[in-house]
Amino acid sequence: MAAERPIWARLLPYIRPEVLDEGPGSGKMRLYRLLGIPSNADKPAIQKAYRLRSWETHPDRGGDAKRFQEIRTAYRTLMNDAARELYDKTGEVKPDMPDQRTAGAIGQLSKTFVLVMQALLKAGMKASREDIVKHMRKCLEEQKQNLQKNEAELLKVKEFVSDCQERFEPDPDQVKGEEKEAEQDSVNLIEAMLAQRLTEIEGALAPIQKELGYIADAQAFLKKKRFVYVMQMKPHMTANEWAAIMSGATCTIQGTNAGGS
């Protein structure tokens, strides 16, 4: 049996937008009121409300063009998690604001482009003669491998510390009588130390794993991209010299220079 829809959803076609409370941000553009939904509406509800309101206000149906554009802006803002959070907190409307993951991928691409640019400039190369996309892909892969290495090392440490938990206890051959309680307190301190260490390890893992996600998104972004460059040999350059330049240039990561120098 299908779950019963909330009362506000069943009444949506009959509710005037002005009678709904939109919550935070009411001093700015009234996005929730424009769509006729409460401020806690989920995405399916937003989509349904948008279809209804856009149909009602579409200029081709004699609706108001300005109101139609406002409804589109409300929909785009509330369907974007980052833009909706900003609106709910401040009332500011930025429908095209990238979400956190997209922003992270863009930041990773920017960082990678800078690394590639610095490496190629250091090697005396020009962008017009290089496949920048190819170099960026290689640079991203190098960053990924370095991060995965760091992640693997931290995971080993985490596993080791976890295996140590609940294995410390007073030695019955050494602890007698009243000493047992004091020694148990010491054991509790060791367990607290281990728990703190695990928290620190997880804190170190979190940004690495987040950046690995950004790199994966950046790699997906570049997958179907290409860079148009001029295949032009310098005067008096041998074929072997040209092949070495084309295959050897990479980005600079942790002190590794372009071209393996």
C-alpha positions as a Markdown table, in Angstrom:
| # | Residue | x | y | z |
|---|---|---|---|---|
| 1 | Met | 0.0 | 0.0 | 0.0 |
| 2 | Ala | 1.4 | 3.4 | -1.0 |
| 3 | Ala | 2.3 | 5.8 | 1.8 |
| 4 | Glu | -0.3 | 8.6 | 2.2 |
| 5 | Arg | 0.9 | 11.9 | 0.9 |
| 6 | Pro | 1.2 | 14.8 | 3.5 |
| 7 | Ile | -1.9 | 17.0 | 3.7 |
| 8 | Trp | 0.0 | 20.0 | 2.2 |
| 9 | Ala | 0.9 | 18.0 | -0.9 |
| 10 | Arg | -2.7 | 16.9 | -1.4 |
| 11 | Leu | -4.0 | 20.5 | -1.1 |
| 12 | Leu | -1.2 | 22.1 | -3.1 |
| 13 | Pro | -3.3 | 22.7 | -6.2 |
| 14 | Tyr | -5.8 | 24.7 | -4.1 |
| 15 | Ile | -3.4 | 26.7 | -2.0 |
| 16 | Arg | -2.4 | 30.3 | -2.8 |
| 17 | Pro | 1.4 | 30.8 | -2.5 |
| 18 | Glu | 0.9 | 33.8 | -0.3 |
| 19 | Val | -0.6 | 31.8 | 2.6 |
| 20 | Leu | 2.4 | 29.6 | 3.1 |
| 21 | Asp | 5.2 | 30.3 | 5.6 |
| 22 | Glu | 8.5 | 30.0 | 3.8 |
| 23 | Gly | 10.7 | 30.2 | 7.0 |
| 24 | Pro | 14.2 | 31.7 | 6.9 |
| 25 | Gly | 15.0 | 34.3 | 4.2 |
| 26 | Ser | 11.5 | 35.7 | 4.0 |
| 27 | Gly | 13.0 | 39.2 | 3.7 |
| 28 | Lys | 14.4 | 38.3 | 0.3 |
| 29 | Met | 12.9 | 36.7 | -2.7 |
| 30 | Arg | 10.0 | 34.4 | -1.5 |
| 31 | Leu | 11.1 | 31.2 | -3.1 |
| 32 | Tyr | 9.0 | 28.8 | -1.1 |
| 33 | Arg | 5.9 | 31.0 | -1.4 |
| 34 | Leu | 6.5 | 31.3 | -5.2 |
| 35 | Leu | 6.2 | 27.5 | -5.5 |
| 36 | Gly | 3.5 | 27.1 | -2.8 |
| 37 | Ile | 5.5 | 24.8 | -0.6 |
| 38 | Pro | 6.7 | 24.7 | 3.0 |
| 39 | Ser | 10.3 | 25.4 | 3.8 |
| 40 | Asn | 11.0 | 21.7 | 4.6 |
| 41 | Ala | 9.7 | 20.3 | 1.3 |
| 42 | Asp | 11.8 | 17.6 | -0.3 |
| 43 | Lys | 13.0 | 17.6 | -3.9 |
| 44 | Pro | 10.1 | 15.5 | -5.4 |
| 45 | Ala | 7.7 | 18.0 | -3.8 |
| 46 | Ile | 9.7 | 20.9 | -5.2 |
| 47 | Gln | 9.6 | 19.3 | -8.7 |
| 48 | Lys | 5.9 | 18.7 | -8.5 |
| 49 | Ala | 5.2 | 22.2 | -7.3 |
| 50 | Tyr | 7.4 | 23.6 | -10.1 |
| 51 | Arg | 5.6 | 21.7 | -12.8 |
| 52 | Leu | 2.2 | 23.1 | -11.5 |
| 53 | Arg | 3.3 | 26.7 | -11.0 |
| 54 | Ser | 5.3 | 26.9 | -14.3 |
| 55 | Trp | 2.3 | 25.5 | -16.2 |
| 56 | Glu | 0.1 | 28.1 | -14.6 |
| 57 | Thr | 2.4 | 31.1 | -15.3 |
| 58 | His | 3.9 | 30.1 | -18.6 |
| 59 | Pro | 3.8 | 33.1 | -21.1 |
| 60 | Asp | 2.6 | 30.8 | -23.9 |
| 61 | Arg | -0.5 | 30.2 | -21.7 |
| 62 | Gly | -1.1 | 33.8 | -21.1 |
| 63 | Gly | 0.8 | 33.9 | -17.8 |
| 64 | Asp | 3.1 | 36.6 | -16.5 |
| 65 | Ala | 6.6 | 36.3 | -17.9 |
| 66 | Lys | 8.2 | 37.9 | -14.9 |
| 67 | Arg | 6.5 | 35.6 | -12.5 |
| 68 | Phe | 7.4 | 32.6 | -14.7 |
| 69 | Gln | 11.1 | 33.6 | -14.5 |
| 70 | Glu | 10.9 | 34.0 | -10.7 |
| 71 | Ile | 9.4 | 30.5 | -10.4 |
| 72 | Arg | 12.2 | 29.1 | -12.5 |
| 73 | Thr | 14.7 | 30.8 | -10.3 |
| 74 | Ala | 13.0 | 29.5 | -7.2 |
| 75 | Tyr | 13.1 | 26.0 | -8.6 |
| 76 | Arg | 16.8 | 26.1 | -9.6 |
| 77 | Thr | 17.8 | 27.5 | -6.2 |
| 78 | Leu | 15.8 | 25.0 | -4.1 |
| 79 | Met | 16.9 | 22.0 | -6.2 |
| 80 | Asn | 20.6 | 23.0 | -5.7 |
| 81 | Asp | 21.6 | 21.9 | -2.2 |
| 82 | Ala | 24.3 | 24.5 | -1.7 |
| 83 | Ala | 22.2 | 27.3 | -3.1 |
| 84 | Arg | 19.2 | 26.3 | -0.9 |
| 85 | Glu | 21.4 | 26.1 | 2.2 |
| 86 | Leu | 22.7 | 29.6 | 1.4 |
| 87 | Tyr | 19.2 | 30.9 | 0.8 |
| 88 | Asp | 17.8 | 29.4 | 4.0 |
| 89 | Lys | 20.6 | 30.9 | 6.1 |
| 90 | Thr | 20.9 | 34.4 | 4.5 |
| 91 | Gly | 18.0 | 34.9 | 2.0 |
| 92 | Glu | 20.6 | 35.3 | -0.8 |
| 93 | Val | 19.6 | 33.8 | -4.1 |
| 94 | Lys | 22.3 | 32.1 | -6.2 |
| 95 | Pro | 20.7 | 29.4 | -8.3 |
| 96 | Asp | 23.9 | 28.7 | -10.2 |
| 97 | Met | 26.0 | 28.2 | -7.2 |
| 98 | Pro | 28.0 | 25.0 | -7.5 |
| 99 | Asp | 27.4 | 22.3 | -4.9 |
| 100 | Gln | 30.3 | 21.3 | -2.6 |
| 101 | Arg | 31.4 | 18.4 | -4.7 |
| 102 | Thr | 31.3 | 20.3 | -7.9 |
| 103 | Ala | 33.2 | 23.1 | -6.3 |
| 104 | Gly | 35.8 | 20.6 | -5.0 |
| 105 | Ala | 36.3 | 19.1 | -8.5 |
| 106 | Ile | 36.7 | 22.6 | -10.0 |
| 107 | Gly | 39.2 | 23.5 | -7.3 |
| 108 | Gln | 41.1 | 20.3 | -8.0 |
| 109 | Leu | 41.2 | 21.1 | -11.7 |
| 110 | Ser | 42.5 | 24.5 | -11.0 |
| 111 | Lys | 45.2 | 23.2 | -8.7 |
| 112 | Thr | 46.2 | 20.6 | -11.3 |
| 113 | Phe | 46.3 | 23.2 | -14.1 |
| 114 | Val | 48.7 | 25.4 | -12.0 |
| 115 | Leu | 51.0 | 22.4 | -11.4 |
| 116 | Val | 51.1 | 21.5 | -15.0 |
| 117 | Met | 51.7 | 25.1 | -16.1 |
| 118 | Gln | 54.5 | 25.5 | -13.6 |
| 119 | Ala | 56.2 | 22.3 | -14.7 |
| 120 | Leu | 55.9 | 23.1 | -18.4 |
| 121 | Leu | 57.1 | 26.6 | -18.0 |
| 122 | Lys | 60.1 | 25.3 | -16.0 |
| 123 | Ala | 60.9 | 22.9 | -18.8 |
| 124 | Gly | 60.7 | 25.8 | -21.3 |
| 125 | Met | 57.6 | 24.4 | -23.1 |
| 126 | Lys | 54.7 | 26.3 | -24.6 |
| 127 | Ala | 51.0 | 25.5 | -24.3 |
| 128 | Ser | 50.5 | 25.7 | -28.0 |
| 129 | Arg | 52.8 | 22.7 | -28.5 |
| 130 | Glu | 51.6 | 20.6 | -25.6 |
| 131 | Asp | 48.5 | 18.4 | -25.0 |
| 132 | Ile | 47.5 | 20.1 | -21.7 |
| 133 | Val | 44.6 | 17.8 | -21.1 |
| 134 | Lys | 47.0 | 14.8 | -21.3 |
| 135 | His | 49.3 | 16.4 | -18.8 |
| 136 | Met | 46.5 | 17.3 | -16.5 |
| 137 | Arg | 45.2 | 13.7 | -16.6 |
| 138 | Lys | 48.7 | 12.4 | -15.8 |
| 139 | Cys | 49.1 | 15.0 | -13.0 |
| 140 | Leu | 45.7 | 14.0 | -11.5 |
| 141 | Glu | 46.7 | 10.3 | -11.6 |
| 142 | Glu | 50.0 | 11.2 | -9.8 |
| 143 | Gln | 48.1 | 13.1 | -7.1 |
| 144 | Lys | 45.7 | 10.2 | -6.8 |
| 145 | Gln | 48.4 | 7.6 | -6.3 |
| 146 | Asn | 50.2 | 9.8 | -3.7 |
| 147 | Leu | 47.0 | 10.2 | -1.7 |
| 148 | Gln | 46.1 | 6.5 | -2.0 |
| 149 | Lys | 49.5 | 5.7 | -0.6 |
| 150 | Asn | 49.0 | 8.0 | 2.4 |
| 151 | Glu | 45.5 | 6.6 | 2.8 |
| 152 | Ala | 46.7 | 3.0 | 2.8 |
| 153 | Glu | 49.4 | 3.9 | 5.5 |
| 154 | Leu | 46.8 | 5.5 | 7.7 |
| 155 | Leu | 44.4 | 2.6 | 7.3 |
| 156 | Lys | 47.1 | 0.2 | 8.4 |
| 157 | Val | 47.8 | 2.3 | 11.5 |
| 158 | Lys | 44.1 | 2.5 | 12.2 |
| 159 | Glu | 43.7 | -1.3 | 12.0 |
| 160 | Phe | 46.7 | -1.8 | 14.3 |
| 161 | Val | 45.4 | 0.6 | 16.9 |
| 162 | Ser | 41.9 | -0.9 | 16.7 |
| 163 | Asp | 43.4 | -4.4 | 17.2 |
| 164 | Cys | 45.0 | -3.1 | 20.4 |
| 165 | Gln | 41.7 | -1.9 | 21.9 |
| 166 | Glu | 40.3 | -4.0 | 24.8 |
| 167 | Arg | 43.5 | -6.1 | 25.0 |
| 168 | Phe | 45.1 | -4.2 | 28.0 |
| 169 | Glu | 44.2 | -5.6 | 31.4 |
| 170 | Pro | 45.9 | -5.9 | 34.9 |
| 171 | Asp | 48.2 | -8.9 | 35.1 |
| 172 | Pro | 46.8 | -11.2 | 37.7 |
| 173 | Asp | 50.2 | -12.5 | 38.5 |
| 174 | Gln | 51.5 | -9.1 | 39.3 |
| 175 | Val | 48.5 | -7.3 | 40.8 |
| 176 | Lys | 47.1 | -8.3 | 44.2 |
| 177 | Gly | 44.2 | -7.1 | 46.3 |
| 178 | Glu | 43.7 | -3.4 | 46.4 |
| 179 | Glu | 46.1 | -2.8 | 43.6 |
| 180 | Lys | 43.7 | -4.3 | 41.1 |
| 181 | Glu | 41.3 | -1.2 | 41.1 |
| 182 | Ala | 44.2 | 1.2 | 40.6 |
| 183 | Glu | 45.6 | -0.8 | 37.8 |
| 184 | Gln | 42.2 | -1.0 | 36.1 |
| 185 | Asp | 42.1 | 2.8 | 36.2 |
| 186 | Ser | 45.4 | 2.8 | 34.4 |
| 187 | Val | 44.0 | 0.4 | 31.8 |
| 188 | Asn | 41.1 | 2.8 | 31.3 |
| 189 | Leu | 43.6 | 5.6 | 30.6 |
| 190 | Ile | 45.3 | 3.5 | 28.0 |
| 191 | Glu | 42.0 | 2.7 | 26.3 |
| 192 | Ala | 41.1 | 6.4 | 26.3 |
| 193 | Met | 44.5 | 7.1 | 24.7 |
| 194 | Leu | 43.8 | 4.5 | 22.0 |
| 195 | Ala | 40.4 | 6.0 | 21.3 |
| 196 | Gln | 41.9 | 9.5 | 21.0 |
| 197 | Arg | 44.5 | 8.1 | 18.6 |
| 198 | Leu | 41.7 | 6.6 | 16.4 |
| 199 | Thr | 39.9 | 9.9 | 16.4 |
| 200 | Glu | 43.1 | 11.6 | 15.2 |
| 201 | Ile | 43.6 | 9.0 | 12.5 |
| 202 | Glu | 40.1 | 9.4 | 11.2 |
| 203 | Gly | 40.5 | 13.1 | 11.2 |
| 204 | Ala | 43.6 | 12.7 | 9.0 |
| 205 | Leu | 41.8 | 10.3 | 6.7 |
| 206 | Ala | 38.8 | 12.5 | 6.1 |
| 207 | Pro | 40.5 | 15.2 | 4.0 |
| 208 | Ile | 42.4 | 12.6 | 2.0 |
| 209 | Gln | 39.3 | 10.7 | 1.1 |
| 210 | Lys | 37.5 | 13.9 | 0.3 |
| 211 | Glu | 40.2 | 15.0 | -2.1 |
| 212 | Leu | 40.3 | 11.5 | -3.7 |
| 213 | Gly | 36.6 | 12.1 | -4.4 |
| 214 | Tyr | 37.3 | 15.4 | -6.0 |
| 215 | Ile | 40.1 | 13.9 | -8.1 |
| 216 | Ala | 37.7 | 11.2 | -9.3 |
| 217 | Asp | 35.2 | 13.9 | -10.3 |
| 218 | Ala | 38.0 | 16.0 | -12.0 |
| 219 | Gln | 39.2 | 12.9 | -13.9 |
| 220 | Ala | 35.6 | 12.2 | -15.1 |
| 221 | Phe | 35.3 | 15.9 | -16.2 |
| 222 | Leu | 38.4 | 15.6 | -18.3 |
| 223 | Lys | 37.6 | 12.2 | -19.7 |
| 224 | Lys | 35.8 | 13.5 | -22.8 |
| 225 | Lys | 37.8 | 16.7 | -23.2 |
| 226 | Arg | 40.7 | 17.4 | -25.5 |
| 227 | Phe | 43.2 | 20.3 | -25.9 |
| 228 | Val | 43.9 | 21.7 | -29.4 |
| 229 | Tyr | 47.6 | 22.3 | -29.8 |
| 230 | Val | 50.0 | 22.9 | -32.7 |
| 231 | Met | 52.3 | 19.9 | -33.6 |
| 232 | Gln | 55.3 | 22.0 | -34.5 |
| 233 | Met | 59.0 | 21.0 | -34.2 |
| 234 | Lys | 61.6 | 23.6 | -33.3 |
| 235 | Pro | 64.3 | 24.2 | -35.9 |
| 236 | His | 67.2 | 21.7 | -35.8 |
| 237 | Met | 65.4 | 19.5 | -33.2 |
| 238 | Thr | 65.8 | 15.8 | -33.7 |
| 239 | Ala | 62.9 | 13.4 | -33.7 |
| 240 | Asn | 64.3 | 11.8 | -30.6 |
| 241 | Glu | 64.5 | 15.1 | -28.8 |
| 242 | Trp | 60.9 | 15.9 | -29.7 |
| 243 | Ala | 59.6 | 12.5 | -28.6 |
| 244 | Ala | 61.4 | 13.0 | -25.3 |
| 245 | Ile | 59.8 | 16.3 | -24.7 |
| 246 | Met | 56.3 | 15.1 | -25.6 |
| 247 | Ser | 56.5 | 12.0 | -23.4 |
| 248 | Gly | 58.5 | 13.2 | -20.5 |
| 249 | Ala | 56.8 | 16.4 | -19.3 |
| 250 | Thr | 54.6 | 16.1 | -16.3 |
| 251 | Cys | 53.5 | 18.2 | -13.4 |
| 252 | Thr | 55.6 | 19.0 | -10.4 |
| 253 | Ile | 54.5 | 17.1 | -7.3 |
| 254 | Gln | 56.4 | 17.0 | -4.0 |
| 255 | Gly | 59.6 | 18.2 | -5.6 |
| 256 | Thr | 59.5 | 16.0 | -8.8 |
| 257 | Asn | 60.3 | 18.2 | -11.8 |
| 258 | Ala | 58.9 | 18.1 | -15.2 |
| 259 | Gly | 60.6 | 15.9 | -17.7 |
| 260 | Gly | 62.1 | 13.8 | -14.9 |
| 261 | Ser | 64.8 | 16.4 | -14.2 |
